[in-house]
């Protein structure tokens, strides 16, 4: 009986810890934007080179490109970079660029893959060719608000090496897309904002703004090339120089459209494997701070609380799902009647992903498999830049 009591007491302590951290993350989703707005004090708006690596069609791609070209910012250029010399995505980019002739635009195409990460192979020629000292890397499927470039720049204050933004999934068209929204909006976003408040250097590659000089001093492409966690690697390299990575107050949006379960699994597994390789402690701890584990510890702690195990477990799970609703409704990040069920499916999916990630040596990016231990082709970044086609 004593051993049972010790187990129940230990479960109670862990339950209090996990629930407390979750409560802190929920509060961070509302507090972090206020803190960052006060800290974003840079007054000038220097010219920026916006680099957009393109690969495949995404929902509402035309509008995503247009959100860049229509930025309320005094001077910037756009560099579209791709491994292909022609594709439907490139044609969409050309059509949008033609509507904004006042924005200098270049296409750097036919980039040969020379790194483990194909995205980094696309970035290298564009960063090398950038006309301006400040670089903004933006994924193709991300929408920027009208003044978002200016807001990001306001955050690049002394001591800051990189500014990122928290991505939010919008407009899911089926249940699998709802599950991914439950992961991005109700789970990942609050914890990323909490990390930002704590001053942790977490990189998120959907949007990254930095000074090219800091980028080069930190190792540049050489730091990003050997990993699929290029954003994490760059944030850590900047941190070694004493420069922080921060999240801006404004979020960025990704239109989800329709998703298959395989697409959700592949994307989330890739990010899970990235965390395994770049943040091993966080990866190991991940399932132990989930709703599922909080519910389990609540059930074990029931006797200490003098309550039936199922009562405490049901209350914990209900409160956790209610916190999801509080975040997405309170921040205006989308909610539907399917969202609570999507949250439950998310918790089951996370356990499966975590178990699979332990042994995975392959990730899928845009539907293609990549061996994490594979050797990339030999060309150098400089050679890749020289072979790029500019127009």
matplotlib code that plots the C-alpha trace (Angstrom):
import matplotlib.pyplot as plt

x = [0.0, 2.9, 4.3, 0.9, 0.7, 4.2, 3.2, 0.0, 1.9, 4.5, 1.8, 0.1, 3.3, 3.8, 0.2, 0.5, 3.7, 2.2, -1.0, 0.9, 3.1, 0.0, -1.6, 1.5, 1.6, -2.1, -1.4, 1.7, -0.5, -2.1, 0.8, 3.6, 2.2, 1.9, 5.5, 6.9, 5.0, 6.7, 10.1, 9.9, 11.5, 13.7, 12.8, 14.3, 13.2, 16.3, 16.0, 15.2, 15.7, 12.8, 13.8, 11.0, 12.1, 9.4, 8.7, 5.1, 1.6, -0.2, -3.7, -4.4, -0.8, -1.6, -2.7, 0.3, 2.7, 0.6, 0.8, 4.6, 4.5, 1.8, 3.8, 3.6, 7.4, 9.5, 12.1, 12.4, 13.2, 11.8, 13.9, 12.1, 14.4, 13.7, 15.4, 13.2, 13.6, 9.8, 6.8, 3.2, 4.4, 6.9, 4.3, 2.0, 4.9, 5.6, 1.9, 1.8, 5.1, 3.8, 1.0, 3.6, 6.2, 7.4, 8.8, 12.3, 12.0, 14.5, 14.0, 17.0, 16.1, 17.7, 19.5, 21.4, 21.0, 24.2, 23.0, 21.1, 18.2, 16.8, 15.3, 18.8, 20.2, 17.5, 18.2, 22.0, 22.0, 19.4, 21.1, 24.4, 22.7, 20.6, 21.1, 20.4, 21.9, 18.7, 17.2, 13.7, 13.2, 9.5, 8.0, 5.8, 2.6, 2.7, 0.6, 1.9, -0.3, -0.1, 2.4, 4.1, 7.5, 7.7, 6.7, 9.3, 12.0, 10.9, 11.8, 15.4, 16.8, 20.4, 21.1, 18.6, 20.0, 16.8, 13.1, 10.6, 6.8, 4.4, 2.5, -1.3, -3.3, -6.4, -9.3, -9.1, -11.4, -11.5, -11.0, -7.4, -6.6, -8.5, -6.1, -3.1, -4.7, -5.2, -1.5, -0.3, -2.8, -3.7, -0.5, 2.6, 1.7, 1.2, 4.4, 6.4, 5.1, 6.0, 9.5, 9.7, 8.7, 11.3, 14.0, 14.7, 16.3, 13.8, 13.9, 10.9, 11.7, 8.3, 9.5, 13.1, 14.5, 18.2, 21.1, 23.3, 26.4, 25.2, 24.2, 27.7, 29.4, 27.3, 28.3, 25.6, 24.6, 27.3, 25.4, 22.1, 23.2, 23.7, 20.2, 16.5, 16.2, 17.9, 15.9, 16.9, 20.5, 20.7, 19.1, 21.7, 24.5, 23.4, 22.9, 26.6, 27.4, 25.2, 22.3, 18.7, 16.0, 12.6, 9.0, 7.2, 3.8, 2.0, 1.3, 1.6, -1.0, -1.0, -4.0, -4.5, -7.1, -7.5, -5.0, -4.7, -3.8, -0.5, 0.3, -0.3, 1.7, 4.7, 4.9, 4.6, 7.0, 9.6, 9.3, 9.4, 12.6, 14.0, 13.3, 15.0, 18.2, 18.3, 16.6, 16.9, 15.9, 12.7, 12.0, 12.4, 10.1, 7.4, 4.9, 5.2, 3.8, 0.9, -2.8, -2.7, 0.0, -1.6, -4.8, -2.9, -1.2, -4.5, -6.0, -3.1, -3.2, -7.0, -6.6, -4.4, -7.1, -9.8, -11.6, -12.4, -9.7, -12.0, -13.4, -10.0, -9.0, -12.1, -11.8, -8.2, -8.9, -12.0, -10.0, -7.2, -9.5, -11.2, -7.8, -7.5, -10.8, -9.8, -6.6, -8.1, -11.3, -9.5, -6.8, -9.2, -7.3, -10.3, -12.7, -15.4, -17.5, -15.0, -12.1, -12.4, -12.5, -9.5, -7.7, -8.3, -7.0, -4.0, -3.0, -3.2, -1.2, 1.6, 2.2, 2.5, 4.7, 7.0, 7.4, 8.1, 10.6, 12.9, 14.0, 13.3, 16.3, 14.1, 11.8, 9.4, 9.4, 6.8, 6.0, 9.5, 11.7, 15.1, 17.6, 18.9, 22.3, 22.5, 25.3, 24.3, 25.8, 29.3, 28.9, 29.6, 27.2, 29.2, 29.0, 25.2, 24.9, 26.9, 24.7, 21.5, 19.4, 18.5, 15.7]
y = [0.0, 2.4, 1.9, 2.6, 5.8, 6.9, 6.3, 8.3, 11.1, 11.2, 11.2, 14.1, 16.1, 15.5, 16.3, 19.7, 20.4, 19.5, 21.3, 24.3, 24.5, 24.2, 27.0, 29.1, 28.4, 29.4, 32.7, 33.2, 33.1, 36.4, 38.0, 37.4, 39.8, 42.6, 42.1, 41.9, 45.1, 47.0, 45.5, 46.1, 49.5, 49.7, 53.0, 52.6, 50.6, 49.5, 47.8, 44.1, 41.2, 38.8, 35.2, 32.8, 29.2, 27.4, 23.8, 22.8, 24.1, 25.1, 26.3, 29.9, 30.4, 33.5, 35.3, 34.1, 35.6, 38.8, 39.3, 39.8, 42.1, 44.3, 45.0, 48.5, 48.9, 51.6, 49.4, 45.7, 43.2, 39.7, 36.7, 33.6, 30.6, 27.0, 23.8, 23.7, 26.0, 26.1, 24.9, 25.8, 27.5, 29.6, 30.6, 31.8, 33.8, 35.4, 36.4, 37.9, 39.7, 41.2, 42.9, 44.7, 46.1, 48.6, 45.7, 44.6, 40.8, 38.2, 34.5, 32.2, 28.9, 25.5, 25.4, 22.1, 20.3, 20.4, 20.0, 17.4, 19.8, 20.8, 24.0, 25.2, 24.4, 26.7, 29.4, 29.6, 31.2, 33.7, 34.8, 35.1, 37.2, 39.4, 43.2, 44.2, 43.6, 42.3, 39.0, 37.8, 34.1, 33.3, 29.9, 29.9, 28.9, 31.7, 34.8, 38.1, 40.8, 44.2, 45.7, 42.5, 43.2, 46.5, 44.8, 42.1, 44.7, 46.6, 43.5, 43.3, 45.4, 45.3, 41.9, 40.2, 38.0, 36.7, 37.4, 34.7, 34.5, 31.9, 30.2, 29.6, 27.2, 28.8, 27.6, 23.8, 22.1, 18.6, 16.8, 15.9, 19.6, 20.3, 18.0, 19.9, 23.1, 21.7, 20.9, 24.2, 26.6, 25.1, 23.2, 24.5, 28.3, 28.7, 26.8, 28.8, 32.0, 30.8, 30.0, 33.5, 35.0, 32.9, 34.2, 30.7, 30.8, 28.9, 29.2, 28.7, 28.6, 29.7, 33.3, 34.3, 37.9, 38.5, 40.7, 39.1, 40.0, 38.2, 35.3, 35.0, 35.4, 32.6, 30.2, 30.9, 28.1, 25.8, 25.7, 25.1, 22.6, 19.4, 19.3, 19.5, 21.7, 24.6, 27.1, 25.5, 25.3, 28.9, 30.1, 28.1, 29.5, 33.0, 32.3, 31.2, 34.8, 36.2, 37.0, 36.1, 34.7, 36.2, 35.8, 38.9, 39.8, 39.2, 35.7, 34.5, 32.4, 29.2, 28.2, 24.5, 23.5, 19.7, 17.4, 13.6, 11.8, 10.7, 14.4, 15.4, 12.4, 13.1, 16.8, 16.3, 13.3, 15.5, 18.2, 15.6, 14.1, 17.6, 18.2, 14.8, 15.9, 19.6, 19.7, 16.1, 17.0, 18.7, 15.7, 13.2, 15.2, 15.9, 13.2, 13.6, 17.1, 16.2, 16.0, 12.2, 11.9, 14.6, 12.5, 9.4, 10.9, 12.4, 8.9, 7.5, 10.5, 10.0, 8.2, 11.1, 13.5, 11.3, 11.1, 8.3, 7.9, 8.4, 11.6, 13.3, 11.9, 13.1, 16.6, 16.9, 16.0, 18.3, 21.3, 20.7, 20.6, 23.7, 25.4, 24.7, 26.4, 29.4, 29.9, 29.6, 31.5, 34.2, 34.8, 34.5, 31.5, 29.6, 27.2, 24.8, 22.2, 19.6, 21.2, 19.4, 16.0, 17.1, 17.9, 14.4, 12.9, 15.2, 13.7, 10.1, 11.1, 12.7, 9.5, 7.5, 10.1, 10.2, 6.4, 6.4, 9.2, 7.3, 5.0, 7.1, 7.9, 9.2, 12.2, 13.1, 16.7, 17.7, 14.0, 12.9, 10.8, 12.0, 9.9, 11.8, 10.0, 10.4, 12.2, 15.3, 15.9, 17.6, 21.1, 24.1, 26.9, 29.3, 26.9, 26.5, 30.3, 30.6, 28.0, 29.8, 31.3, 34.9, 36.8]
z = [0.0, 0.8, -2.7, -4.2, -2.2, -3.3, -6.9, -6.5, -4.8, -7.5, -10.2, -8.4, -8.4, -12.1, -12.8, -11.1, -13.0, -16.4, -15.9, -14.6, -17.7, -19.9, -18.0, -18.5, -22.2, -22.6, -20.8, -23.0, -26.1, -24.8, -23.0, -25.5, -28.2, -25.7, -24.5, -28.0, -29.1, -26.3, -27.1, -30.9, -30.9, -34.0, -35.7, -39.2, -42.2, -44.2, -47.6, -47.4, -49.8, -49.5, -50.5, -51.4, -52.1, -54.2, -54.8, -55.2, -55.5, -52.3, -51.5, -52.5, -53.7, -55.7, -52.6, -50.6, -53.2, -53.5, -49.7, -50.1, -53.1, -51.5, -48.3, -46.9, -46.8, -48.5, -50.3, -50.8, -53.6, -54.1, -55.1, -56.2, -56.1, -57.3, -58.4, -61.5, -64.4, -65.0, -63.1, -62.3, -59.1, -60.9, -63.4, -60.6, -59.1, -62.5, -62.9, -59.5, -60.0, -63.2, -61.3, -59.1, -61.6, -59.0, -56.9, -58.2, -58.7, -59.8, -60.5, -59.6, -61.2, -61.9, -58.5, -58.1, -54.8, -52.9, -49.3, -47.3, -47.1, -50.6, -49.2, -48.1, -51.6, -53.0, -50.4, -50.9, -54.4, -53.5, -50.3, -52.2, -54.8, -52.5, -53.1, -49.5, -46.1, -44.5, -45.6, -45.1, -45.9, -46.4, -47.2, -50.3, -48.4, -45.8, -45.9, -44.6, -43.2, -44.9, -42.5, -41.4, -43.0, -41.1, -37.9, -38.2, -38.8, -35.7, -33.7, -35.1, -32.3, -30.9, -29.5, -31.7, -34.4, -36.0, -36.0, -36.7, -36.5, -35.2, -38.0, -37.6, -39.8, -41.3, -43.5, -43.1, -45.6, -44.1, -40.7, -41.3, -41.9, -38.7, -36.8, -38.2, -37.1, -33.6, -33.6, -34.9, -33.3, -30.0, -29.1, -30.9, -31.0, -27.2, -26.4, -28.9, -27.5, -24.0, -25.2, -26.6, -23.2, -21.5, -23.9, -25.4, -28.8, -30.9, -34.7, -37.0, -40.7, -42.0, -41.7, -40.7, -40.8, -40.1, -41.0, -43.7, -41.7, -38.6, -40.8, -42.3, -38.9, -37.5, -40.2, -42.8, -45.2, -43.8, -40.5, -42.1, -44.8, -42.8, -41.2, -42.0, -38.9, -40.6, -38.6, -35.3, -36.4, -37.4, -34.1, -32.1, -34.2, -33.6, -29.9, -29.7, -30.7, -28.0, -30.4, -29.5, -31.7, -31.0, -32.3, -33.4, -31.9, -35.2, -36.3, -39.9, -41.6, -43.7, -45.6, -44.9, -47.6, -47.8, -46.1, -46.1, -42.9, -44.6, -45.4, -41.8, -40.5, -42.9, -42.0, -38.3, -38.3, -40.1, -37.5, -34.7, -36.1, -36.4, -32.7, -31.9, -33.7, -32.8, -29.4, -28.0, -24.4, -25.6, -27.9, -25.1, -22.8, -25.3, -24.6, -20.9, -21.1, -23.3, -22.5, -22.7, -20.0, -17.8, -18.0, -17.1, -14.1, -13.0, -12.9, -10.9, -8.5, -7.8, -4.4, -3.1, -4.0, -2.5, -5.8, -8.3, -10.9, -13.8, -12.3, -12.1, -15.5, -17.2, -15.5, -16.7, -20.3, -20.3, -18.9, -21.4, -24.4, -23.0, -22.9, -26.7, -27.2, -25.1, -27.1, -30.6, -29.8, -27.7, -30.4, -33.3, -34.7, -35.9, -34.2, -35.3, -33.7, -34.9, -33.2, -29.8, -31.6, -33.7, -30.5, -29.1, -32.4, -32.1, -28.8, -30.1, -33.2, -31.1, -29.3, -32.5, -34.1, -31.0, -31.0, -34.7, -34.5, -32.2, -35.1, -38.2, -40.4, -43.2, -43.6, -46.3, -47.6, -50.1, -50.6, -51.4, -49.1, -47.9, -46.0, -43.0, -43.3, -47.1, -48.7, -50.7, -54.1, -54.1, -55.7, -53.5, -52.6, -54.8, -57.7, -57.2, -57.2, -60.4, -62.2, -61.2, -64.0, -63.3, -65.0]

ax = plt.figure().add_subplot(projection="3d")
ax.plot(x, y, z, "-o")
ax.set_aspect("equal")
plt.show()
